[in-house]
Amino acid sequence: MQIGVFEAKTHFSKVIDTVEKGDDFIVTRRGKPVAMIIPCGKEKKMTYNEAVIALRSMKKFYHGKPGDFNIRKAVEEGRR
């Protein structure tokens, strides 16, 4: 199911009750998906190949010197 940010905030207890029963919610802002609310234990497990791809994509934040990894930049990139 899809739900807007405002509606999710306003009816959060009802959303959680529904999620406890096994349903998922995609939270949208201005019609664009921004988050998912899923029951615990239902999160998607990465395959080995997906994990390798994710790690390789993080290389753009590391420039080869110890301490150069920019965690703030990586977190911001993940929010887009």
mmCIF file of the N, C-alpha and C atoms, coordinates in Angstrom:
data_MODEL
# 
_entry.id   MODEL 
# 
loop_
_atom_site.group_PDB 
_atom_site.id 
_atom_site.type_symbol 
_atom_site.label_atom_id 
_atom_site.label_alt_id 
_atom_site.label_comp_id 
_atom_site.label_asym_id 
_atom_site.label_entity_id 
_atom_site.label_seq_id 
_atom_site.pdbx_PDB_ins_code 
_atom_site.Cartn_x 
_atom_site.Cartn_y 
_atom_site.Cartn_z 
_atom_site.occupancy 
_atom_site.B_iso_or_equiv 
_atom_site.pdbx_formal_charge 
_atom_site.auth_seq_id 
_atom_site.auth_comp_id 
_atom_site.auth_asym_id 
_atom_site.auth_atom_id 
_atom_site.pdbx_PDB_model_num 
ATOM 1   N N  . MET A 1 1  ? 0.836  -1.180  0.000  1.00 0.00 ? 1  MET A N  1 
ATOM 2   C CA . MET A 1 1  ? 0.000  0.000   0.000  1.00 0.00 ? 1  MET A CA 1 
ATOM 3   C C  . MET A 1 1  ? 0.885  1.249   0.000  1.00 0.00 ? 1  MET A C  1 
ATOM 4   N N  . GLN A 1 2  ? 0.376  2.313   -0.576 1.00 0.00 ? 2  GLN A N  1 
ATOM 5   C CA . GLN A 1 2  ? 1.083  3.587   -0.536 1.00 0.00 ? 2  GLN A CA 1 
ATOM 6   C C  . GLN A 1 2  ? 0.365  4.526   0.422  1.00 0.00 ? 2  GLN A C  1 
ATOM 7   N N  . ILE A 1 3  ? 1.157  5.359   1.090  1.00 0.00 ? 3  ILE A N  1 
ATOM 8   C CA . ILE A 1 3  ? 0.604  6.329   2.023  1.00 0.00 ? 3  ILE A CA 1 
ATOM 9   C C  . ILE A 1 3  ? 1.490  7.571   1.996  1.00 0.00 ? 3  ILE A C  1 
ATOM 10  N N  . GLY A 1 4  ? 0.884  8.735   2.024  1.00 0.00 ? 4  GLY A N  1 
ATOM 11  C CA . GLY A 1 4  ? 1.647  9.977   2.051  1.00 0.00 ? 4  GLY A CA 1 
ATOM 12  C C  . GLY A 1 4  ? 2.257  10.224  3.426  1.00 0.00 ? 4  GLY A C  1 
ATOM 13  N N  . VAL A 1 5  ? 3.316  11.021  3.471  1.00 0.00 ? 5  VAL A N  1 
ATOM 14  C CA . VAL A 1 5  ? 4.014  11.322  4.722  1.00 0.00 ? 5  VAL A CA 1 
ATOM 15  C C  . VAL A 1 5  ? 3.045  11.900  5.755  1.00 0.00 ? 5  VAL A C  1 
ATOM 16  N N  . PHE A 1 6  ? 2.233  12.868  5.355  1.00 0.00 ? 6  PHE A N  1 
ATOM 17  C CA . PHE A 1 6  ? 1.313  13.508  6.295  1.00 0.00 ? 6  PHE A CA 1 
ATOM 18  C C  . PHE A 1 6  ? 0.331  12.490  6.868  1.00 0.00 ? 6  PHE A C  1 
ATOM 19  N N  . GLU A 1 7  ? -0.245 11.679  5.994  1.00 0.00 ? 7  GLU A N  1 
ATOM 20  C CA . GLU A 1 7  ? -1.210 10.673  6.451  1.00 0.00 ? 7  GLU A CA 1 
ATOM 21  C C  . GLU A 1 7  ? -0.540 9.640   7.353  1.00 0.00 ? 7  GLU A C  1 
ATOM 22  N N  . ALA A 1 8  ? 0.672  9.225   7.009  1.00 0.00 ? 8  ALA A N  1 
ATOM 23  C CA . ALA A 1 8  ? 1.403  8.255   7.832  1.00 0.00 ? 8  ALA A CA 1 
ATOM 24  C C  . ALA A 1 8  ? 1.666  8.831   9.215  1.00 0.00 ? 8  ALA A C  1 
ATOM 25  N N  . LYS A 1 9  ? 2.041  10.106  9.263  1.00 0.00 ? 9  LYS A N  1 
ATOM 26  C CA . LYS A 1 9  ? 2.308  10.760  10.544 1.00 0.00 ? 9  LYS A CA 1 
ATOM 27  C C  . LYS A 1 9  ? 1.024  10.890  11.359 1.00 0.00 ? 9  LYS A C  1 
ATOM 28  N N  . THR A 1 10 ? -0.037 11.296  10.701 1.00 0.00 ? 10 THR A N  1 
ATOM 29  C CA . THR A 1 10 ? -1.307 11.521  11.382 1.00 0.00 ? 10 THR A CA 1 
ATOM 30  C C  . THR A 1 10 ? -1.909 10.229  11.925 1.00 0.00 ? 10 THR A C  1 
ATOM 31  N N  . HIS A 1 11 ? -1.743 9.139   11.194 1.00 0.00 ? 11 HIS A N  1 
ATOM 32  C CA . HIS A 1 11 ? -2.358 7.856   11.565 1.00 0.00 ? 11 HIS A CA 1 
ATOM 33  C C  . HIS A 1 11 ? -1.304 6.791   11.867 1.00 0.00 ? 11 HIS A C  1 
ATOM 34  N N  . PHE A 1 12 ? -0.195 7.193   12.483 1.00 0.00 ? 12 PHE A N  1 
ATOM 35  C CA . PHE A 1 12 ? 0.934  6.283   12.664 1.00 0.00 ? 12 PHE A CA 1 
ATOM 36  C C  . PHE A 1 12 ? 0.552  5.022   13.441 1.00 0.00 ? 12 PHE A C  1 
ATOM 37  N N  . SER A 1 13 ? -0.237 5.150   14.491 1.00 0.00 ? 13 SER A N  1 
ATOM 38  C CA . SER A 1 13 ? -0.635 3.974   15.274 1.00 0.00 ? 13 SER A CA 1 
ATOM 39  C C  . SER A 1 13 ? -1.400 2.975   14.416 1.00 0.00 ? 13 SER A C  1 
ATOM 40  N N  . LYS A 1 14 ? -2.294 3.472   13.568 1.00 0.00 ? 14 LYS A N  1 
ATOM 41  C CA . LYS A 1 14 ? -3.058 2.579   12.683 1.00 0.00 ? 14 LYS A CA 1 
ATOM 42  C C  . LYS A 1 14 ? -2.139 1.932   11.650 1.00 0.00 ? 14 LYS A C  1 
ATOM 43  N N  . VAL A 1 15 ? -1.170 2.701   11.149 1.00 0.00 ? 15 VAL A N  1 
ATOM 44  C CA . VAL A 1 15 ? -0.203 2.157   10.183 1.00 0.00 ? 15 VAL A CA 1 
ATOM 45  C C  . VAL A 1 15 ? 0.567  1.010   10.834 1.00 0.00 ? 15 VAL A C  1 
ATOM 46  N N  . ILE A 1 16 ? 1.037  1.221   12.060 1.00 0.00 ? 16 ILE A N  1 
ATOM 47  C CA . ILE A 1 16 ? 1.800  0.184   12.764 1.00 0.00 ? 16 ILE A CA 1 
ATOM 48  C C  . ILE A 1 16 ? 0.930  -1.038  13.030 1.00 0.00 ? 16 ILE A C  1 
ATOM 49  N N  . ASP A 1 17 ? -0.323 -0.833  13.417 1.00 0.00 ? 17 ASP A N  1 
ATOM 50  C CA . ASP A 1 17 ? -1.240 -1.959  13.620 1.00 0.00 ? 17 ASP A CA 1 
ATOM 51  C C  . ASP A 1 17 ? -1.374 -2.784  12.347 1.00 0.00 ? 17 ASP A C  1 
ATOM 52  N N  . THR A 1 18 ? -1.479 -2.113  11.215 1.00 0.00 ? 18 THR A N  1 
ATOM 53  C CA . THR A 1 18 ? -1.608 -2.797  9.930  1.00 0.00 ? 18 THR A CA 1 
ATOM 54  C C  . THR A 1 18 ? -0.331 -3.544  9.569  1.00 0.00 ? 18 THR A C  1 
ATOM 55  N N  . VAL A 1 19 ? 0.809  -2.925  9.845  1.00 0.00 ? 19 VAL A N  1 
ATOM 56  C CA . VAL A 1 19 ? 2.100  -3.561  9.557  1.00 0.00 ? 19 VAL A CA 1 
ATOM 57  C C  . VAL A 1 19 ? 2.279  -4.805  10.432 1.00 0.00 ? 19 VAL A C  1 
ATOM 58  N N  . GLU A 1 20 ? 1.838  -4.729  11.673 1.00 0.00 ? 20 GLU A N  1 
ATOM 59  C CA . GLU A 1 20 ? 1.938  -5.897  12.560 1.00 0.00 ? 20 GLU A CA 1 
ATOM 60  C C  . GLU A 1 20 ? 1.175  -7.097  12.004 1.00 0.00 ? 20 GLU A C  1 
ATOM 61  N N  . LYS A 1 21 ? 0.151  -6.838  11.228 1.00 0.00 ? 21 LYS A N  1 
ATOM 62  C CA . LYS A 1 21 ? -0.650 -7.911  10.631 1.00 0.00 ? 21 LYS A CA 1 
ATOM 63  C C  . LYS A 1 21 ? -0.010 -8.459  9.356  1.00 0.00 ? 21 LYS A C  1 
ATOM 64  N N  . GLY A 1 22 ? 1.120  -7.853  8.927  1.00 0.00 ? 22 GLY A N  1 
ATOM 65  C CA . GLY A 1 22 ? 1.858  -8.379  7.782  1.00 0.00 ? 22 GLY A CA 1 
ATOM 66  C C  . GLY A 1 22 ? 1.856  -7.529  6.532  1.00 0.00 ? 22 GLY A C  1 
ATOM 67  N N  . ASP A 1 23 ? 1.153  -6.396  6.531  1.00 0.00 ? 23 ASP A N  1 
ATOM 68  C CA . ASP A 1 23 ? 1.126  -5.533  5.348  1.00 0.00 ? 23 ASP A CA 1 
ATOM 69  C C  . ASP A 1 23 ? 2.331  -4.598  5.308  1.00 0.00 ? 23 ASP A C  1 
ATOM 70  N N  . ASP A 1 24 ? 2.674  -4.139  4.115  1.00 0.00 ? 24 ASP A N  1 
ATOM 71  C CA . ASP A 1 24 ? 3.762  -3.172  3.897  1.00 0.00 ? 24 ASP A CA 1 
ATOM 72  C C  . ASP A 1 24 ? 3.167  -1.828  3.516  1.00 0.00 ? 24 ASP A C  1 
ATOM 73  N N  . PHE A 1 25 ? 3.922  -0.775  3.774  1.00 0.00 ? 25 PHE A N  1 
ATOM 74  C CA . PHE A 1 25 ? 3.552  0.559   3.303  1.00 0.00 ? 25 PHE A CA 1 
ATOM 75  C C  . PHE A 1 25 ? 4.741  1.174   2.589  1.00 0.00 ? 25 PHE A C  1 
ATOM 76  N N  . ILE A 1 26 ? 4.488  1.811   1.477  1.00 0.00 ? 26 ILE A N  1 
ATOM 77  C CA . ILE A 1 26 ? 5.470  2.671   0.824  1.00 0.00 ? 26 ILE A CA 1 
ATOM 78  C C  . ILE A 1 26 ? 5.046  4.092   1.154  1.00 0.00 ? 26 ILE A C  1 
ATOM 79  N N  . VAL A 1 27 ? 5.927  4.822   1.807  1.00 0.00 ? 27 VAL A N  1 
ATOM 80  C CA . VAL A 1 27 ? 5.626  6.197   2.202  1.00 0.00 ? 27 VAL A CA 1 
ATOM 81  C C  . VAL A 1 27 ? 6.097  7.118   1.088  1.00 0.00 ? 27 VAL A C  1 
ATOM 82  N N  . THR A 1 28 ? 5.205  8.016   0.669  1.00 0.00 ? 28 THR A N  1 
ATOM 83  C CA . THR A 1 28 ? 5.534  8.927   -0.434 1.00 0.00 ? 28 THR A CA 1 
ATOM 84  C C  . THR A 1 28 ? 5.521  10.378  0.032  1.00 0.00 ? 28 THR A C  1 
ATOM 85  N N  . ARG A 1 29 ? 6.310  11.173  -0.647 1.00 0.00 ? 29 ARG A N  1 
ATOM 86  C CA . ARG A 1 29 ? 6.303  12.626  -0.457 1.00 0.00 ? 29 ARG A CA 1 
ATOM 87  C C  . ARG A 1 29 ? 6.107  13.219  -1.839 1.00 0.00 ? 29 ARG A C  1 
ATOM 88  N N  . ARG A 1 30 ? 5.027  13.958  -1.991 1.00 0.00 ? 30 ARG A N  1 
ATOM 89  C CA . ARG A 1 30 ? 4.653  14.543  -3.290 1.00 0.00 ? 30 ARG A CA 1 
ATOM 90  C C  . ARG A 1 30 ? 4.604  13.465  -4.377 1.00 0.00 ? 30 ARG A C  1 
ATOM 91  N N  . GLY A 1 31 ? 4.071  12.295  -4.010 1.00 0.00 ? 31 GLY A N  1 
ATOM 92  C CA . GLY A 1 31 ? 3.904  11.208  -4.962 1.00 0.00 ? 31 GLY A CA 1 
ATOM 93  C C  . GLY A 1 31 ? 5.142  10.379  -5.245 1.00 0.00 ? 31 GLY A C  1 
ATOM 94  N N  . LYS A 1 32 ? 6.279  10.748  -4.643 1.00 0.00 ? 32 LYS A N  1 
ATOM 95  C CA . LYS A 1 32 ? 7.536  10.042  -4.890 1.00 0.00 ? 32 LYS A CA 1 
ATOM 96  C C  . LYS A 1 32 ? 7.871  9.152   -3.680 1.00 0.00 ? 32 LYS A C  1 
ATOM 97  N N  . PRO A 1 33 ? 8.110  7.851   -3.898 1.00 0.00 ? 33 PRO A N  1 
ATOM 98  C CA . PRO A 1 33 ? 8.440  6.963   -2.781 1.00 0.00 ? 33 PRO A CA 1 
ATOM 99  C C  . PRO A 1 33 ? 9.707  7.413   -2.054 1.00 0.00 ? 33 PRO A C  1 
ATOM 100 N N  . VAL A 1 34 ? 9.631  7.465   -0.720 1.00 0.00 ? 34 VAL A N  1 
ATOM 101 C CA . VAL A 1 34 ? 10.789 7.883   0.072  1.00 0.00 ? 34 VAL A CA 1 
ATOM 102 C C  . VAL A 1 34 ? 11.169 6.879   1.156  1.00 0.00 ? 34 VAL A C  1 
ATOM 103 N N  . ALA A 1 35 ? 10.247 5.986   1.538  1.00 0.00 ? 35 ALA A N  1 
ATOM 104 C CA . ALA A 1 35 ? 10.543 5.039   2.613  1.00 0.00 ? 35 ALA A CA 1 
ATOM 105 C C  . ALA A 1 35 ? 9.585  3.864   2.533  1.00 0.00 ? 35 ALA A C  1 
ATOM 106 N N  . MET A 1 36 ? 9.956  2.807   3.252  1.00 0.00 ? 36 MET A N  1 
ATOM 107 C CA . MET A 1 36 ? 9.075  1.650   3.379  1.00 0.00 ? 36 MET A CA 1 
ATOM 108 C C  . MET A 1 36 ? 8.918  1.331   4.852  1.00 0.00 ? 36 MET A C  1 
ATOM 109 N N  . ILE A 1 37 ? 7.715  0.928   5.218  1.00 0.00 ? 37 ILE A N  1 
ATOM 110 C CA . ILE A 1 37 ? 7.460  0.409   6.560  1.00 0.00 ? 37 ILE A CA 1 
ATOM 111 C C  . ILE A 1 37 ? 7.033  -1.031  6.357  1.00 0.00 ? 37 ILE A C  1 
ATOM 112 N N  . ILE A 1 38 ? 7.855  -1.956  6.880  1.00 0.00 ? 38 ILE A N  1 
ATOM 113 C CA . ILE A 1 38 ? 7.593  -3.378  6.688  1.00 0.00 ? 38 ILE A CA 1 
ATOM 114 C C  . ILE A 1 38 ? 7.669  -4.082  8.036  1.00 0.00 ? 38 ILE A C  1 
ATOM 115 N N  . PRO A 1 39 ? 7.011  -5.236  8.160  1.00 0.00 ? 39 PRO A N  1 
ATOM 116 C CA . PRO A 1 39 ? 7.099  -5.983  9.416  1.00 0.00 ? 39 PRO A CA 1 
ATOM 117 C C  . PRO A 1 39 ? 8.532  -6.454  9.665  1.00 0.00 ? 39 PRO A C  1 
ATOM 118 N N  . CYS A 1 40 ? 8.935  -6.506  10.917 1.00 0.00 ? 40 CYS A N  1 
ATOM 119 C CA . CYS A 1 40 ? 10.255 -7.028  11.268 1.00 0.00 ? 40 CYS A CA 1 
ATOM 120 C C  . CYS A 1 40 ? 10.380 -8.456  10.776 1.00 0.00 ? 40 CYS A C  1 
ATOM 121 N N  . GLY A 1 41 ? 11.535 -8.786  10.256 1.00 0.00 ? 41 GLY A N  1 
ATOM 122 C CA . GLY A 1 41 ? 11.765 -10.120 9.729  1.00 0.00 ? 41 GLY A CA 1 
ATOM 123 C C  . GLY A 1 41 ? 11.409 -10.260 8.262  1.00 0.00 ? 41 GLY A C  1 
ATOM 124 N N  . LYS A 1 42 ? 10.763 -9.248  7.700  1.00 0.00 ? 42 LYS A N  1 
ATOM 125 C CA . LYS A 1 42 ? 10.368 -9.322  6.289  1.00 0.00 ? 42 LYS A CA 1 
ATOM 126 C C  . LYS A 1 42 ? 11.318 -8.516  5.399  1.00 0.00 ? 42 LYS A C  1 
ATOM 127 N N  . GLU A 1 43 ? 12.335 -7.900  6.004  1.00 0.00 ? 43 GLU A N  1 
ATOM 128 C CA . GLU A 1 43 ? 13.247 -7.083  5.209  1.00 0.00 ? 43 GLU A CA 1 
ATOM 129 C C  . GLU A 1 43 ? 13.937 -7.937  4.154  1.00 0.00 ? 43 GLU A C  1 
ATOM 130 N N  . LYS A 1 44 ? 14.256 -7.279  3.060  1.00 0.00 ? 44 LYS A N  1 
ATOM 131 C CA . LYS A 1 44 ? 14.865 -7.968  1.924  1.00 0.00 ? 44 LYS A CA 1 
ATOM 132 C C  . LYS A 1 44 ? 16.310 -8.309  2.261  1.00 0.00 ? 44 LYS A C  1 
ATOM 133 N N  . LYS A 1 45 ? 16.675 -9.536  2.036  1.00 0.00 ? 45 LYS A N  1 
ATOM 134 C CA . LYS A 1 45 ? 18.054 -9.976  2.225  1.00 0.00 ? 45 LYS A CA 1 
ATOM 135 C C  . LYS A 1 45 ? 18.805 -9.787  0.916  1.00 0.00 ? 45 LYS A C  1 
ATOM 136 N N  . MET A 1 46 ? 20.000 -9.237  1.006  1.00 0.00 ? 46 MET A N  1 
ATOM 137 C CA . MET A 1 46 ? 20.815 -9.039  -0.188 1.00 0.00 ? 46 MET A CA 1 
ATOM 138 C C  . MET A 1 46 ? 21.472 -10.350 -0.592 1.00 0.00 ? 46 MET A C  1 
ATOM 139 N N  . THR A 1 47 ? 21.548 -10.549 -1.874 1.00 0.00 ? 47 THR A N  1 
ATOM 140 C CA . THR A 1 47 ? 22.339 -11.672 -2.371 1.00 0.00 ? 47 THR A CA 1 
ATOM 141 C C  . THR A 1 47 ? 23.807 -11.246 -2.338 1.00 0.00 ? 47 THR A C  1 
ATOM 142 N N  . TYR A 1 48 ? 24.687 -12.192 -2.518 1.00 0.00 ? 48 TYR A N  1 
ATOM 143 C CA . TYR A 1 48 ? 26.116 -11.889 -2.556 1.00 0.00 ? 48 TYR A CA 1 
ATOM 144 C C  . TYR A 1 48 ? 26.419 -10.850 -3.635 1.00 0.00 ? 48 TYR A C  1 
ATOM 145 N N  . ASN A 1 49 ? 25.853 -11.052 -4.829 1.00 0.00 ? 49 ASN A N  1 
ATOM 146 C CA . ASN A 1 49 ? 26.113 -10.127 -5.940 1.00 0.00 ? 49 ASN A CA 1 
ATOM 147 C C  . ASN A 1 49 ? 25.580 -8.733  -5.644 1.00 0.00 ? 49 ASN A C  1 
ATOM 148 N N  . GLU A 1 50 ? 24.403 -8.634  -5.023 1.00 0.00 ? 50 GLU A N  1 
ATOM 149 C CA . GLU A 1 50 ? 23.856 -7.319  -4.665 1.00 0.00 ? 50 GLU A CA 1 
ATOM 150 C C  . GLU A 1 50 ? 24.753 -6.602  -3.659 1.00 0.00 ? 50 GLU A C  1 
ATOM 151 N N  . ALA A 1 51 ? 25.301 -7.361  -2.700 1.00 0.00 ? 51 ALA A N  1 
ATOM 152 C CA . ALA A 1 51 ? 26.198 -6.773  -1.707 1.00 0.00 ? 51 ALA A CA 1 
ATOM 153 C C  . ALA A 1 51 ? 27.480 -6.261  -2.362 1.00 0.00 ? 51 ALA A C  1 
ATOM 154 N N  . VAL A 1 52 ? 28.020 -7.031  -3.289 1.00 0.00 ? 52 VAL A N  1 
ATOM 155 C CA . VAL A 1 52 ? 29.238 -6.613  -4.005 1.00 0.00 ? 52 VAL A CA 1 
ATOM 156 C C  . VAL A 1 52 ? 28.969 -5.335  -4.791 1.00 0.00 ? 52 VAL A C  1 
ATOM 157 N N  . ILE A 1 53 ? 27.840 -5.270  -5.480 1.00 0.00 ? 53 ILE A N  1 
ATOM 158 C CA . ILE A 1 53 ? 27.484 -4.079  -6.253 1.00 0.00 ? 53 ILE A CA 1 
ATOM 159 C C  . ILE A 1 53 ? 27.345 -2.873  -5.330 1.00 0.00 ? 53 ILE A C  1 
ATOM 160 N N  . ALA A 1 54 ? 26.693 -3.059  -4.184 1.00 0.00 ? 54 ALA A N  1 
ATOM 161 C CA . ALA A 1 54 ? 26.513 -1.957  -3.232 1.00 0.00 ? 54 ALA A CA 1 
ATOM 162 C C  . ALA A 1 54 ? 27.860 -1.469  -2.706 1.00 0.00 ? 54 ALA A C  1 
ATOM 163 N N  . LEU A 1 55 ? 28.747 -2.390  -2.378 1.00 0.00 ? 55 LEU A N  1 
ATOM 164 C CA . LEU A 1 55 ? 30.070 -1.994  -1.882 1.00 0.00 ? 55 LEU A CA 1 
ATOM 165 C C  . LEU A 1 55 ? 30.882 -1.281  -2.960 1.00 0.00 ? 55 LEU A C  1 
ATOM 166 N N  . ARG A 1 56 ? 30.810 -1.778  -4.172 1.00 0.00 ? 56 ARG A N  1 
ATOM 167 C CA . ARG A 1 56 ? 31.547 -1.126  -5.271 1.00 0.00 ? 56 ARG A CA 1 
ATOM 168 C C  . ARG A 1 56 ? 31.021 0.286   -5.528 1.00 0.00 ? 56 ARG A C  1 
ATOM 169 N N  . SER A 1 57 ? 29.726 0.481   -5.361 1.00 0.00 ? 57 SER A N  1 
ATOM 170 C CA . SER A 1 57 ? 29.166 1.819   -5.589 1.00 0.00 ? 57 SER A CA 1 
ATOM 171 C C  . SER A 1 57 ? 29.648 2.812   -4.533 1.00 0.00 ? 57 SER A C  1 
ATOM 172 N N  . MET A 1 58 ? 30.104 2.316   -3.394 1.00 0.00 ? 58 MET A N  1 
ATOM 173 C CA . MET A 1 58 ? 30.604 3.197   -2.337 1.00 0.00 ? 58 MET A CA 1 
ATOM 174 C C  . MET A 1 58 ? 32.018 3.704   -2.626 1.00 0.00 ? 58 MET A C  1 
ATOM 175 N N  . LYS A 1 59 ? 32.693 3.112   -3.607 1.00 0.00 ? 59 LYS A N  1 
ATOM 176 C CA . LYS A 1 59 ? 34.064 3.517   -3.937 1.00 0.00 ? 59 LYS A CA 1 
ATOM 177 C C  . LYS A 1 59 ? 34.166 4.997   -4.292 1.00 0.00 ? 59 LYS A C  1 
ATOM 178 N N  . LYS A 1 60 ? 33.080 5.578   -4.824 1.00 0.00 ? 60 LYS A N  1 
ATOM 179 C CA . LYS A 1 60 ? 33.137 6.984   -5.215 1.00 0.00 ? 60 LYS A CA 1 
ATOM 180 C C  . LYS A 1 60 ? 33.313 7.914   -4.013 1.00 0.00 ? 60 LYS A C  1 
ATOM 181 N N  . PHE A 1 61 ? 33.065 7.387   -2.803 1.00 0.00 ? 61 PHE A N  1 
ATOM 182 C CA . PHE A 1 61 ? 33.216 8.208   -1.601 1.00 0.00 ? 61 PHE A CA 1 
ATOM 183 C C  . PHE A 1 61 ? 34.592 8.039   -0.956 1.00 0.00 ? 61 PHE A C  1 
ATOM 184 N N  . TYR A 1 62 ? 35.403 7.158   -1.484 1.00 0.00 ? 62 TYR A N  1 
ATOM 185 C CA . TYR A 1 62 ? 36.718 6.875   -0.912 1.00 0.00 ? 62 TYR A CA 1 
ATOM 186 C C  . TYR A 1 62 ? 37.784 7.203   -1.946 1.00 0.00 ? 62 TYR A C  1 
ATOM 187 N N  . HIS A 1 63 ? 38.763 7.972   -1.540 1.00 0.00 ? 63 HIS A N  1 
ATOM 188 C CA . HIS A 1 63 ? 39.782 8.425   -2.485 1.00 0.00 ? 63 HIS A CA 1 
ATOM 189 C C  . HIS A 1 63 ? 41.146 7.798   -2.238 1.00 0.00 ? 63 HIS A C  1 
ATOM 190 N N  . GLY A 1 64 ? 41.183 6.656   -1.560 1.00 0.00 ? 64 GLY A N  1 
ATOM 191 C CA . GLY A 1 64 ? 42.418 5.899   -1.442 1.00 0.00 ? 64 GLY A CA 1 
ATOM 192 C C  . GLY A 1 64 ? 43.295 6.207   -0.253 1.00 0.00 ? 64 GLY A C  1 
ATOM 193 N N  . LYS A 1 65 ? 43.009 7.240   0.524  1.00 0.00 ? 65 LYS A N  1 
ATOM 194 C CA . LYS A 1 65 ? 43.823 7.545   1.690  1.00 0.00 ? 65 LYS A CA 1 
ATOM 195 C C  . LYS A 1 65 ? 43.033 7.197   2.948  1.00 0.00 ? 65 LYS A C  1 
ATOM 196 N N  . PRO A 1 66 ? 43.697 6.656   3.962  1.00 0.00 ? 66 PRO A N  1 
ATOM 197 C CA . PRO A 1 66 ? 42.976 6.349   5.201  1.00 0.00 ? 66 PRO A CA 1 
ATOM 198 C C  . PRO A 1 66 ? 42.278 7.598   5.748  1.00 0.00 ? 66 PRO A C  1 
ATOM 199 N N  . GLY A 1 67 ? 41.061 7.430   6.146  1.00 0.00 ? 67 GLY A N  1 
ATOM 200 C CA . GLY A 1 67 ? 40.306 8.550   6.707  1.00 0.00 ? 67 GLY A CA 1 
ATOM 201 C C  . GLY A 1 67 ? 39.593 9.401   5.682  1.00 0.00 ? 67 GLY A C  1 
ATOM 202 N N  . ASP A 1 68 ? 39.740 9.094   4.393  1.00 0.00 ? 68 ASP A N  1 
ATOM 203 C CA . ASP A 1 68 ? 39.118 9.908   3.347  1.00 0.00 ? 68 ASP A CA 1 
ATOM 204 C C  . ASP A 1 68 ? 37.669 9.541   3.054  1.00 0.00 ? 68 ASP A C  1 
ATOM 205 N N  . PHE A 1 69 ? 37.204 8.415   3.578  1.00 0.00 ? 69 PHE A N  1 
ATOM 206 C CA . PHE A 1 69 ? 35.825 8.022   3.324  1.00 0.00 ? 69 PHE A CA 1 
ATOM 207 C C  . PHE A 1 69 ? 34.896 9.051   3.961  1.00 0.00 ? 69 PHE A C  1 
ATOM 208 N N  . ASN A 1 70 ? 33.992 9.596   3.169  1.00 0.00 ? 70 ASN A N  1 
ATOM 209 C CA . ASN A 1 70 ? 33.089 10.629  3.652  1.00 0.00 ? 70 ASN A CA 1 
ATOM 210 C C  . ASN A 1 70 ? 31.738 10.004  3.980  1.00 0.00 ? 70 ASN A C  1 
ATOM 211 N N  . ILE A 1 71 ? 31.550 9.635   5.239  1.00 0.00 ? 71 ILE A N  1 
ATOM 212 C CA . ILE A 1 71 ? 30.331 8.948   5.635  1.00 0.00 ? 71 ILE A CA 1 
ATOM 213 C C  . ILE A 1 71 ? 29.107 9.835   5.468  1.00 0.00 ? 71 ILE A C  1 
ATOM 214 N N  . ARG A 1 72 ? 29.251 11.129  5.746  1.00 0.00 ? 72 ARG A N  1 
ATOM 215 C CA . ARG A 1 72 ? 28.113 12.041  5.591  1.00 0.00 ? 72 ARG A CA 1 
ATOM 216 C C  . ARG A 1 72 ? 27.639 12.068  4.138  1.00 0.00 ? 72 ARG A C  1 
ATOM 217 N N  . LYS A 1 73 ? 28.581 12.123  3.209  1.00 0.00 ? 73 LYS A N  1 
ATOM 218 C CA . LYS A 1 73 ? 28.249 12.134  1.785  1.00 0.00 ? 73 LYS A CA 1 
ATOM 219 C C  . LYS A 1 73 ? 27.576 10.819  1.375  1.00 0.00 ? 73 LYS A C  1 
ATOM 220 N N  . ALA A 1 74 ? 28.074 9.710   1.909  1.00 0.00 ? 74 ALA A N  1 
ATOM 221 C CA . ALA A 1 74 ? 27.494 8.400   1.608  1.00 0.00 ? 74 ALA A CA 1 
ATOM 222 C C  . ALA A 1 74 ? 26.068 8.299   2.123  1.00 0.00 ? 74 ALA A C  1 
ATOM 223 N N  . VAL A 1 75 ? 25.821 8.802   3.323  1.00 0.00 ? 75 VAL A N  1 
ATOM 224 C CA . VAL A 1 75 ? 24.473 8.762   3.892  1.00 0.00 ? 75 VAL A CA 1 
ATOM 225 C C  . VAL A 1 75 ? 23.539 9.641   3.064  1.00 0.00 ? 75 VAL A C  1 
ATOM 226 N N  . GLU A 1 76 ? 23.976 10.832  2.710  1.00 0.00 ? 76 GLU A N  1 
ATOM 227 C CA . GLU A 1 76 ? 23.154 11.728  1.904  1.00 0.00 ? 76 GLU A CA 1 
ATOM 228 C C  . GLU A 1 76 ? 22.838 11.093  0.542  1.00 0.00 ? 76 GLU A C  1 
ATOM 229 N N  . GLU A 1 77 ? 23.816 10.427  -0.049 1.00 0.00 ? 77 GLU A N  1 
ATOM 230 C CA . GLU A 1 77 ? 23.595 9.771   -1.340 1.00 0.00 ? 77 GLU A CA 1 
ATOM 231 C C  . GLU A 1 77 ? 22.534 8.690   -1.212 1.00 0.00 ? 77 GLU A C  1 
ATOM 232 N N  . GLY A 1 78 ? 22.545 7.975   -0.091 1.00 0.00 ? 78 GLY A N  1 
ATOM 233 C CA . GLY A 1 78 ? 21.573 6.920   0.133  1.00 0.00 ? 78 GLY A CA 1 
ATOM 234 C C  . GLY A 1 78 ? 20.151 7.434   0.313  1.00 0.00 ? 78 GLY A C  1 
ATOM 235 N N  . ARG A 1 79 ? 20.001 8.692   0.645  1.00 0.00 ? 79 ARG A N  1 
ATOM 236 C CA . ARG A 1 79 ? 18.666 9.275   0.868  1.00 0.00 ? 79 ARG A CA 1 
ATOM 237 C C  . ARG A 1 79 ? 17.999 9.697   -0.416 1.00 0.00 ? 79 ARG A C  1 
ATOM 238 N N  . ARG A 1 80 ? 18.701 9.723   -1.507 1.00 0.00 ? 80 ARG A N  1 
ATOM 239 C CA . ARG A 1 80 ? 18.122 10.197  -2.770 1.00 0.00 ? 80 ARG A CA 1 
ATOM 240 C C  . ARG A 1 80 ? 17.347 9.127   -3.457 1.00 0.00 ? 80 ARG A C  1 
# 
